[in-house]
Amino acid sequence: MAPKRPVTNEKITEITKVMEETNIDALLLYDFKNAPDANVRYLSGNPEAAFLMLIQSGETILLPWDYPLAQNTAEVDEIINFEDYNKSFLQAIKPTFQKLKDNPTVALGKSWPYERLLNYFKEYPNVEFVVNHAILAKLGDVRSTKTAIEIETTKKAVAIHNNVLILVEEFLNENKKVKESDLAAFVYSEFLKGGADDISFPSLIANVDRSWQIHCVPPSSQAELTKPGLALIDFGCRLDGYVTDVTIPFAFGELSAEQLKIWRKLQEVYEDAANYYTPGEPTWKAHHFVIDELAKENYTMPHGLGHGIGLAVHESPRVTRKPTNGTELANWTEEIFKPGQLVTLEPGIYVKEFGGCRWENDVLITEKGHEFLTNCKPMQF
């Protein structure tokens, strides 16, 4: 029987070892719509809102919003029904603290809302609540390398996405005047038809007048997508919690000399940057290669070259710059490409007068190099 939660016992041990080394008795995570934290699903398998406590011994205790659902989906040592405590999470969590030593030190997850924390500070004055960066970093690290089941699930989502890539090209070839919102509706429908649970995030679709925005606002508009120039769609799907994230660069009609230069340069640096996606390579080197190459043509890239994907759209590792500021550098940890990581490759060029161009695919880091999972290619019409 397949495990319900993505985390392995070995990775739990990695986390609890850091807890022991830093004198943390328990880790308390908060995952609700107003402040999501995918670590809860990672450590429990529960897909809905919940609190999760991980005790230094490795024991996991879940306080879910939907208790019957958690009974079917979660793989934890104990599930507490907050309805047994007058529907008060503040009271329902009390038994978990009673499992700890007197005056315990409890590390908090990254998403806790401050106003919610104030109630816990007041209700449990004997508990020392802290933020422990070493534990949060370890959570990011263990999540960054995927298990075989996580990779298998992602590949199923990728298969859906790759089919939609084909359908997008057919749709735009058959329809010469398409609004941004038309394409948004089309890909949403096709993802669901293909078996996806949902989209990863609102599809970002921008014509030449808006494609210079890194993440266009609004995500899609009523404007004509297919007017001549550089355009793009940044979109993804979700299956069993795991996401895809792809950007297709579009060229509609006849491009100006500068637009054609952007179009060609973007594809050139994309192909070369992929060579840095190999195990053991510091992630920042790939990013710096791209920004140095773009600088030769007086272009800049205001975002990172890539990021991990998994239960969240943005995870470790980050493929971004090495800090130069002393304070940032002192608190910076170099990230390395490792086998089992799922990472995006997404160089972009943005010039307000001419539009923007970004090309993004999802990449699996392997023992010997990398494997492109998604099949996105630039599309010219």
C-alpha positions as CSV (number, residue, x, y, z in Angstrom):
1,M,0.0,0.0,0.0
2,A,1.4,3.4,-1.0
3,P,2.1,5.8,1.8
4,K,-0.3,8.7,2.3
5,R,2.3,11.3,3.2
6,P,5.1,12.3,0.9
7,V,7.8,12.4,3.6
8,T,9.9,9.3,4.4
9,N,10.9,8.1,7.8
10,E,14.5,8.9,6.9
11,K,13.6,12.5,6.2
12,I,11.7,12.8,9.4
13,T,14.8,11.7,11.2
14,E,16.8,14.4,9.4
15,I,14.4,17.0,10.7
16,T,14.2,15.7,14.3
17,K,18.0,15.5,14.4
18,V,18.2,19.3,13.8
19,M,15.5,19.7,16.4
20,E,17.6,17.8,18.9
21,E,20.8,19.7,18.0
22,T,19.0,23.1,18.5
23,N,17.1,22.1,21.7
24,I,13.7,22.2,20.1
25,D,11.1,20.0,21.7
26,A,8.4,20.3,19.0
27,L,7.7,21.9,15.7
28,L,4.2,23.5,15.3
29,L,2.9,24.2,11.8
30,Y,-0.1,26.2,10.7
31,D,-1.7,25.6,7.3
32,F,-5.0,27.4,6.6
33,K,-6.3,29.3,3.6
34,N,-5.2,32.7,5.0
35,A,-1.7,31.4,5.6
36,P,-0.9,28.2,3.7
37,D,2.1,26.0,4.6
38,A,2.7,23.0,2.3
39,N,4.9,21.4,5.0
40,V,1.7,20.2,6.7
41,R,0.7,18.1,3.7
42,Y,4.2,17.0,3.2
43,L,4.5,15.7,6.8
44,S,1.0,14.3,7.1
45,G,-0.6,13.7,3.8
46,N,-3.6,15.8,4.9
47,P,-4.7,18.1,2.0
48,E,-6.9,20.5,3.9
49,A,-6.5,23.1,6.6
50,A,-4.8,21.9,9.8
51,F,-2.3,22.4,12.6
52,L,0.5,19.8,12.8
53,M,2.9,19.1,15.6
54,L,6.1,17.2,15.0
55,I,7.7,16.1,18.3
56,Q,11.4,15.6,18.7
57,S,10.8,11.8,19.0
58,G,9.3,11.8,15.5
59,E,5.7,11.6,16.6
60,T,3.2,13.5,14.5
61,I,-0.1,14.9,15.8
62,L,-2.7,16.5,13.4
63,L,-5.5,18.9,14.3
64,P,-7.5,19.2,11.1
65,W,-10.3,21.4,10.2
66,D,-12.0,18.5,8.4
67,Y,-11.7,15.5,10.8
68,P,-13.4,12.9,8.6
69,L,-11.3,13.9,5.6
70,A,-8.1,13.6,7.7
71,Q,-9.0,10.1,8.8
72,N,-9.0,9.1,5.2
73,T,-6.0,11.0,3.9
74,A,-3.6,11.5,6.8
75,E,-0.7,9.3,7.9
76,V,0.1,10.5,11.4
77,D,0.4,9.1,14.9
78,E,-2.7,10.9,16.2
79,I,-5.6,13.0,14.9
80,I,-7.4,15.3,17.3
81,N,-10.9,16.4,16.6
82,F,-11.3,20.0,17.5
83,E,-15.1,19.5,17.8
84,D,-14.4,17.7,21.0
85,Y,-13.1,21.0,22.4
86,N,-16.0,23.2,21.6
87,K,-14.5,23.8,18.1
88,S,-11.6,25.6,19.6
89,F,-8.2,24.9,18.1
90,L,-6.7,26.9,21.0
91,Q,-8.1,24.3,23.5
92,A,-7.7,21.2,21.2
93,I,-4.0,21.7,21.0
94,K,-3.6,21.5,24.8
95,P,-3.1,17.7,24.9
96,T,-0.2,18.0,22.4
97,F,1.6,20.4,24.7
98,Q,1.0,18.0,27.6
99,K,3.1,15.4,25.8
100,L,6.1,17.6,26.1
101,K,8.4,18.3,29.0
102,D,7.6,21.2,31.4
103,N,8.3,24.6,29.9
104,P,9.0,23.3,26.4
105,T,10.5,25.1,23.5
106,V,8.3,24.9,20.4
107,A,9.5,26.1,17.0
108,L,6.9,27.7,14.7
109,G,6.3,27.2,11.0
110,K,6.8,30.1,8.6
111,S,3.1,30.9,8.0
112,W,1.7,31.7,11.5
113,P,-0.4,34.9,11.5
114,Y,0.7,37.2,14.3
115,E,-2.8,37.9,15.6
116,R,-3.4,34.1,16.0
117,L,0.0,33.7,17.8
118,L,-1.0,36.3,20.4
119,N,-3.7,33.9,21.7
120,Y,-1.3,31.1,22.0
121,F,1.2,33.2,23.8
122,K,-1.4,34.2,26.3
123,E,-3.0,30.8,26.7
124,Y,0.3,28.8,27.1
125,P,2.7,31.1,29.0
126,N,4.9,28.1,30.0
127,V,5.7,27.4,26.3
128,E,8.5,29.2,24.7
129,F,7.6,29.8,21.1
130,V,10.5,30.5,18.8
131,V,11.5,30.7,15.1
132,N,14.2,28.3,14.3
133,H,15.8,29.0,11.0
134,A,17.8,25.8,11.0
135,I,14.7,23.7,11.1
136,L,12.9,25.7,8.4
137,A,16.0,25.4,6.2
138,K,16.1,21.6,6.8
139,L,12.4,21.3,5.9
140,G,13.1,23.1,2.6
141,D,16.1,20.9,2.0
142,V,14.4,17.6,2.5
143,R,11.4,18.7,0.4
144,S,13.7,19.8,-2.4
145,T,14.8,16.2,-3.3
146,K,11.7,14.2,-4.3
147,T,10.9,10.6,-3.6
148,A,10.1,8.2,-6.5
149,I,6.4,8.5,-5.7
150,E,6.6,12.3,-5.8
151,I,8.4,12.2,-9.2
152,E,5.9,9.7,-10.5
153,T,3.0,11.9,-9.5
154,T,4.7,15.0,-11.1
155,K,5.3,13.1,-14.3
156,K,1.6,12.3,-14.5
157,A,0.8,16.0,-14.1
158,V,3.5,16.8,-16.8
159,A,1.8,14.4,-19.2
160,I,-1.4,16.3,-18.9
161,H,0.5,19.6,-19.4
162,N,2.4,18.4,-22.4
163,N,-0.8,17.5,-24.1
164,V,-2.2,20.9,-23.4
165,L,0.9,22.5,-25.0
166,I,-0.1,20.8,-28.2
167,L,-3.7,21.9,-27.9
168,V,-2.6,25.5,-27.2
169,E,-0.7,25.6,-30.5
170,E,-3.6,24.1,-32.4
171,F,-6.1,26.6,-30.7
172,L,-4.0,29.6,-31.7
173,N,-3.4,28.3,-35.3
174,E,-7.2,27.9,-35.7
175,N,-8.3,31.2,-34.1
176,K,-6.6,34.3,-35.4
177,K,-8.2,36.7,-33.0
178,V,-8.0,35.5,-29.5
179,K,-8.4,37.5,-26.2
180,E,-6.1,36.8,-23.3
181,S,-9.2,35.6,-21.3
182,D,-10.2,33.2,-24.1
183,L,-6.9,31.3,-23.8
184,A,-7.2,31.4,-20.0
185,A,-10.6,29.7,-20.2
186,F,-9.3,27.2,-22.8
187,V,-6.3,25.9,-20.9
188,Y,-8.3,25.7,-17.6
189,S,-10.9,23.5,-19.4
190,E,-8.3,21.4,-21.2
191,F,-6.4,20.7,-18.0
192,L,-9.5,19.4,-16.3
193,K,-10.5,17.4,-19.3
194,G,-7.0,15.9,-19.2
195,G,-7.4,14.7,-15.6
196,A,-5.8,17.5,-13.6
197,D,-7.4,18.4,-10.3
198,D,-6.9,22.2,-10.8
199,I,-4.6,24.8,-12.2
200,S,-1.5,25.5,-10.2
201,F,-2.2,29.3,-10.1
202,P,-4.2,31.8,-12.2
203,S,-2.8,31.6,-15.7
204,L,-0.6,34.7,-16.6
205,I,-1.4,35.6,-20.2
206,A,-0.1,38.9,-21.7
207,N,0.0,40.4,-25.1
208,V,2.7,42.7,-26.4
209,D,1.3,45.6,-24.4
210,R,1.6,43.7,-21.1
211,S,4.2,41.0,-21.5
212,W,7.0,43.3,-20.2
213,Q,5.4,42.8,-16.7
214,I,7.1,39.9,-14.9
215,H,3.7,38.7,-13.5
216,C,1.1,40.6,-15.4
217,V,-1.8,42.3,-13.5
218,P,-4.5,41.2,-14.0
219,P,-3.4,37.6,-14.8
220,S,-5.4,37.8,-18.1
221,S,-7.5,40.6,-19.6
222,Q,-10.0,41.2,-22.3
223,A,-7.3,42.5,-24.6
224,E,-6.4,40.8,-27.9
225,L,-3.6,38.3,-27.2
226,T,-2.8,37.8,-30.9
227,K,-1.9,41.4,-31.9
228,P,1.6,41.5,-33.5
229,G,4.5,41.3,-31.1
230,L,5.9,39.3,-28.2
231,A,3.4,37.7,-25.8
232,L,3.4,34.8,-23.3
233,I,1.4,32.4,-21.2
234,D,2.7,31.3,-17.8
235,F,0.5,28.4,-16.5
236,G,0.4,25.1,-14.8
237,C,-1.8,22.3,-13.5
238,R,-2.0,20.4,-10.2
239,L,-2.5,16.7,-9.7
240,D,-2.6,15.0,-6.2
241,G,-1.1,18.1,-4.8
242,Y,1.9,18.3,-7.2
243,V,2.2,21.1,-9.7
244,T,3.7,22.0,-13.1
245,D,4.8,25.5,-14.1
246,V,5.6,26.4,-17.7
247,T,5.8,29.6,-19.8
248,I,5.3,29.6,-23.5
249,P,6.8,32.6,-25.4
250,F,4.7,33.7,-28.3
251,A,5.6,35.7,-31.4
252,F,2.6,37.0,-33.3
253,G,2.9,38.5,-36.8
254,E,6.0,40.4,-38.0
255,L,8.4,41.3,-35.3
256,S,10.5,44.5,-35.2
257,A,14.3,44.2,-35.4
258,E,14.5,44.7,-31.6
259,Q,11.8,42.2,-30.9
260,L,13.5,39.7,-33.1
261,K,16.7,40.3,-31.3
262,I,15.0,39.7,-27.9
263,W,13.3,36.5,-29.3
264,R,16.6,35.1,-30.5
265,K,18.7,36.1,-27.5
266,L,16.3,34.5,-25.1
267,Q,16.4,31.2,-26.9
268,E,20.2,31.3,-27.0
269,V,20.7,31.8,-23.3
270,Y,18.0,29.3,-22.4
271,E,19.8,26.5,-24.3
272,D,23.2,27.4,-22.8
273,A,21.9,27.8,-19.2
274,A,20.5,24.3,-19.2
275,N,24.1,23.0,-19.1
276,Y,24.4,24.3,-15.6
277,Y,21.5,22.2,-14.4
278,T,23.7,19.3,-13.2
279,P,24.2,17.7,-9.8
280,G,26.9,19.3,-7.7
281,E,26.7,22.7,-9.5
282,P,25.8,25.7,-7.3
283,T,22.5,27.0,-8.5
284,W,23.6,30.7,-8.4
285,K,26.1,30.0,-11.2
286,A,23.4,29.2,-13.7
287,H,21.6,32.5,-12.8
288,H,24.8,34.5,-13.1
289,F,25.6,33.0,-16.4
290,V,22.3,34.2,-17.8
291,I,22.5,37.7,-16.4
292,D,26.0,38.1,-17.6
293,E,25.0,37.0,-21.1
294,L,22.0,39.3,-21.2
295,A,24.1,42.2,-20.0
296,K,26.2,42.0,-23.1
297,E,23.1,43.2,-25.0
298,N,22.1,45.6,-22.3
299,Y,19.2,43.4,-21.1
300,T,18.4,42.6,-17.5
301,M,16.5,39.8,-15.9
302,P,14.8,41.0,-12.7
303,H,13.9,37.6,-11.3
304,G,15.6,34.3,-10.6
305,L,16.4,31.8,-13.3
306,G,14.3,29.1,-11.7
307,H,12.9,27.5,-8.5
308,G,11.9,24.2,-7.2
309,I,8.4,22.9,-7.7
310,G,6.4,20.2,-5.8
311,L,3.5,20.7,-3.4
312,A,4.0,24.4,-3.8
313,V,4.7,26.4,-7.0
314,H,7.8,27.9,-5.4
315,E,10.1,25.6,-3.4
316,S,13.8,25.0,-2.8
317,P,16.1,25.2,-4.5
318,R,16.2,28.8,-5.6
319,V,18.1,29.4,-8.8
320,T,19.0,33.0,-8.2
321,R,21.8,35.4,-7.5
322,K,24.5,35.1,-5.0
323,P,24.1,38.1,-2.5
324,T,26.7,40.9,-2.6
325,N,25.4,42.7,0.5
326,G,27.3,41.8,3.6
327,T,24.3,41.2,5.8
328,E,22.6,39.1,3.1
329,L,25.7,37.1,2.4
330,A,26.3,36.4,6.1
331,N,22.8,34.8,6.3
332,W,23.0,33.1,2.9
333,T,23.4,29.3,2.3
334,E,24.7,28.2,-1.0
335,E,22.2,25.8,-2.7
336,I,23.5,23.0,-4.9
337,F,21.7,21.1,-7.7
338,K,21.0,17.5,-6.4
339,P,19.5,14.4,-8.0
340,G,15.8,14.2,-7.4
341,Q,15.1,17.9,-7.5
342,L,12.3,19.3,-9.7
343,V,13.3,22.8,-10.9
344,T,12.2,25.3,-13.4
345,L,14.4,26.9,-16.0
346,E,12.9,30.3,-17.0
347,P,15.1,33.1,-18.4
348,G,13.3,36.2,-19.4
349,I,13.9,39.5,-21.1
350,Y,11.5,42.5,-20.5
351,V,11.6,45.8,-22.4
352,K,8.5,48.0,-21.9
353,E,8.7,49.5,-25.4
354,F,8.9,46.1,-27.1
355,G,7.3,43.5,-24.8
356,G,8.6,40.6,-22.8
357,C,9.8,37.1,-23.6
358,R,10.1,34.3,-21.1
359,W,10.7,30.6,-21.8
360,E,10.1,28.1,-19.0
361,N,10.2,24.3,-18.6
362,D,10.2,21.9,-15.7
363,V,13.5,19.9,-15.2
364,L,14.4,16.9,-13.2
365,I,18.0,16.8,-11.9
366,T,19.3,13.3,-12.4
367,E,22.4,11.5,-11.3
368,K,24.3,12.4,-14.5
369,G,22.7,15.7,-15.5
370,H,19.1,16.7,-16.1
371,E,15.9,15.6,-17.9
372,F,13.4,18.0,-19.4
373,L,10.0,16.9,-18.3
374,T,7.8,19.5,-20.0
375,N,8.0,20.0,-23.7
376,C,7.4,23.7,-24.0
377,K,8.9,25.4,-27.1
378,P,8.6,29.0,-28.4
379,M,5.6,29.4,-30.6
380,Q,5.5,31.7,-33.6
381,F,2.3,32.5,-35.6
